[in-house]
Amino acid sequence: MLAKSKILCVVGALALAACSPSNSNDGGTDVGAWPSDIVSENGDIAFPEGFLDWPTLGAWSTADESGTANGMHQVYATPGTAAAYRETGEFPDGTVLVKEVRGAATASLSTGAASYATDKGVWFVMVKDAKGRFPDNTLWGDGWGWALFEAKDPSKQVATDYKKDCLECHIPAKDTDWIYIEAYPVLWKDGKPPIPKWLDGVKAAIDGETDDAPAAMSATDVEVERPTAFGVCSSCHSVEKGRNGIGPSLAGVFGRTAGSADGYNYSEEMKSSDAVWDATNLDKHLTDPKSVVPGNKMVPLFEGVVDANDRKAIIDYLESI
């Protein structure tokens, strides 16, 4: 199941990339201009109003481990970005990238099964800083400014430290300035898609060629059926021991002390908590992510599970893995 989900995620991402606009009008005269309208003198980043009028770089779809789409990510860039990148292979100083994250639904249409975007969730904003302007600001580093805004209040920037809140998801793309350019045809020089280095690792793991290859599933893995409601968890969490993603692995989470999964970069709030993930605390956490450990990294990304039956199904499943 894990290997299948990896294939689906990679194929889905590249398929969407192939459908993204390769001839977007990314003209403009503001390439390289510093975005002082959204970046303050001390490095605070404001929500970039009007970004929907910018050219798009492309789109991603995320999927749960059954292959069902559970998120649509559309990426926008300041005018002129794509043309400049194709010419130089670098993002100009002052480039602003906005990833709008929405939910997704799937329906059977005349063309077959199709997934489409639904409600807004969050916006991730990156500002290219080639000069290292804000060395003491925890939202700036590795060549970019990093920000996160929630749909419930876009006026408030909620990230606190880019290394904890943002960077981890970009690590596989470190060699291309932390951006997955393989998914954006408008950035490809001469229209030729680059071969993503991170894809080699995924293929090798699937084929069992590296030490990172997933372990063979036990009979228990096959027999346990994941509830549909678990889809809200699997977009960020793996159920394989030691395989962390946006969130820590959920393998063995039931009965575990909060903030104790090996190898995951937890928030200080989670690391200092002595909460134990028993049924009661899991139910509280799934209802309201800030109820058990206020200030944890899930708060801006996850609004909770409303239905009590869905929460129980998730908790029962977590107890079984």
N, C-alpha and C positions, 0 to 999 in steps of 0.2 A: 504493500500500500504506500509506503513511504517513497519507494523508487518511482512508482507510478505518479505520485503527486509531484515529484520533482520534474518528471518529463512534462506533465501537464502545465506546470508553472512556466517552464522554459519555452515550450512550444507556444503556449498562450501569449507570452510576452512578445516573442518574435513575430507571431502572426499578427498581433495588433500593431507591432512596429511596422510591418509591411503595409498595413492599411493606413498608417498615419500620413498626413499630408506631406508629400515630397516636394511640392512646389508652392509651399506657403509663401505669402507675401511678407517677407521679413525685412523689407526695405525700411529705411529710416535714417535720420541724420544724428541720432542721439547715441550711437554706438560708442562706448567708452566714457560716456558722461557719468559722473558720480551721482547716484540717486539721493540727493540731499532731501528730496521731498518725503522719503520714507526712512532715512537714516539720520538720527540726530547727531550732535557733536560728540556725544559720549558713547555712541554706538547702539542706542536703542533702535529697534526696527519696528516700524509701524506697518499696518496692513496696507498692501498696495492696491488702493482703489483703482478701478478701471483696467485691471489686468485681463479681463475677458475680451478686451479689444486687441490684445497683443496676439502675435502669431503663436500657434501651438508647435511644440517640438514633436509631440506624439502622445501615445497613451499606453497604459498598462492595465491589465486585468489581473486581479488576485483571485485565487480559488481555494476552497477547502480541500481536504484530502480525498474527497469523492469526485473532485473536478468541477464542482458547481461554483460558478462565479459568486464571490461575496464582496467584491469591491472594484470600483473603476477609478483609475488615477489618470487625470488629464494634466499635462505639463505645458505651461506657457512660459514665454521668454520675451524680454524686452526687444523691440524692433531692431533688426540688424544683427542680432546675436548669431543666427545660423550662418549667414553669409560670412561674417567675420571668422567664425570657427572653421568653416570649410577652407578659408584662405590661409589661416595661421595655425590651425590645430589647437588653439587656445581660446578660452572664454575671455572676452575683453574685461578689463577692470571696470567695475560698476554694473556688470550684467546682473539682472534680477531674474531668477527662476521661481515660478510658483507651481506647486503641485496641488491640485484640487482633488481631494479624496472624497468619493461618494460611495454609498452603498450600491448594491447591484441586485437585480432581479433577472430571472430567466423565464422565458415563455416559448411555447411552440408556435412559431409563425409560419407564413407560407414558404419561407426560405429554409425552414428547419428550426432547431433550437437556437435561440438568440438571447444574449444577455445585454442588459442596458443599465445605464446609471439611474440611481434613485436619489435619495436625500443626501444633502451635503453633510460631511462629517468634520473634516479638518482641512487646513491649508498649511503645507510646509513651504517656507520661503527661504531662498538662499541668495545672498548678495556676494558677488565676486569681489574679493579684496586682495589685489596683487601687491599691495604696499604694506600690509600688516598694520593697519591704522589703529587698531584697538587691542594691543597686546594684553591688557589687564582686564578685558571684558570676556566673561566666560561664554558668551554667545558667538565669539569670533575666534577663528583659528583654522589651520590647515587650508588657508587661502580663501576662506569664505566666512560670511556672517550667516547664522542659522537662526530660524525663528519658527514658531508654531502658533497657529491661531485656530480656535474652535468655532464651529458654526453658531453655537449658542451665544457667543459674544466676540465677534471678530475684532472688536476694538482692543481686546486684551491679548498681549503676547504672553504665552504660558510656559515656554521653554526656559530653563534656568541654567543649563550647562550643556553646550553642544556635544561634548564627549559622552555624556550620559543619555541625553534626550534625542540625539540626531545621528551621530557619526556611525554608530554600530551598523546600521542598515547599509551604509555606503562602503564599508570596508572592502568588499570584493571589487569595487570600482576605483580603488585608490590610484591605480596606474593611469586612469583617464580623468584625473582631477576630481575624483569622487562621484562622477556622473556616469550612469550606464548609457554611454553614447550608442551602444549597439542597438538600442531600441528606438533610435531617432534618426530615420533616413535623411532628414534635412541637414544633419551634421556630417553625413558621409561624404568624403572627398571623392569626386568623380562618380558618385552614386554607388560606390562599392562598399558593401557592408563589412565592417571589421569583424574579425573572429574574436569573440569575447573570451578572455583568458579564464574567467570564472566558469565558463561553460565546460572547459576541459575537466575541471575538478568535479563538476556534477556528473558528466558522462562517465568518468573513471569510477566514481563512487557507485553509480548505477551498475556498471559492468563488473564491480568487485575488484578493480585493479589497484585500489589504494587502501591504506589503513582506515580511511574514513568511510569505507563502504558500510552501509547499514547491515546490522546483524540479521540473520535469518529469523523470520517470524516464528514464534512458538505457536503451539496449538491454541494457547489462551488468546494470543493476538488475533488469530483468525476467528475464533468463536465469539469474541466480544464485539457487539455491534455498537458503533458510535451513534448516539442520538443526533437527529438533524439539528437540534439546538446547539450542538457542540461546534457548529460552523463558525459561530462568533468568536470562538476561542482559537480554532486551528489556523486562522489567518495570521496569528502572531506567535503561536506556541506549537512546538512539536510534542509528541508523546513518546519520543525515543529518548532514552536515558542519555544525558550528556549533550544532546543536540539542541543548543539554544538558538533562538532567532531574535526577532524583535523583543520577545519576552523569553523567560527561562523555560526549559523543558518542564512539562507537567508530569512526566513519569515519576511516580512515587510521591506526588504532591500531597495526597491525602495523608494527614497525620504528620506532615513535615512542618518544621518551624519556618516561618516566613523569612525570606532573604537568605536561604541556606543552600540553594542549588549550586552545584559546583560550576565554576567557570563563567558565571553570569555577572555582569556589571550592574548591580542593584543600586537604587537610589539610597541615600543615607537614611531616609525614613524607613525603608523596608529592612535595611541591614540592622538597624537599631531596634527593630520591633521584636517582641518576644511572643507574638501571636502564633498560634498553631492552627494549621489548616484542617480543622475538623469540620464536620457537616454544618455546624452552627456558623462558624466563621466564614466558610465558603459561601453559604447562603447569603450572609450579610454582604460579603464582598461582591458577589454576583448581582445582588440587588442594587448596591451603591458602592462603587469601587473605592470611595474615600472613607467608607464607614469603619473599616477595621484598621487600616493603615493610612491615615490622612497624608496627602502630599506625595503618594507613590506615583510611579511613572505611567500607570494605566489611566489615571484620572482624566487627562485631556483626550485620551484616545477611545475610551470605552464608557458608554452611558449606562450600562447595566442590562440585566435581563428582567423584563417585567413579569413574565408569566411564571408562577410558582412551580408549575409542572415541568416547565423547561429547565428551571434551575435544579429541580430534584433529579431530572434525567442526567444533567451534566455532572452533578455531584456523585451520583451512583456510578457513572462511567469513570470519573476520576478515581473513585475508590477501588475500581477494578484493575487499574493499570499500574 
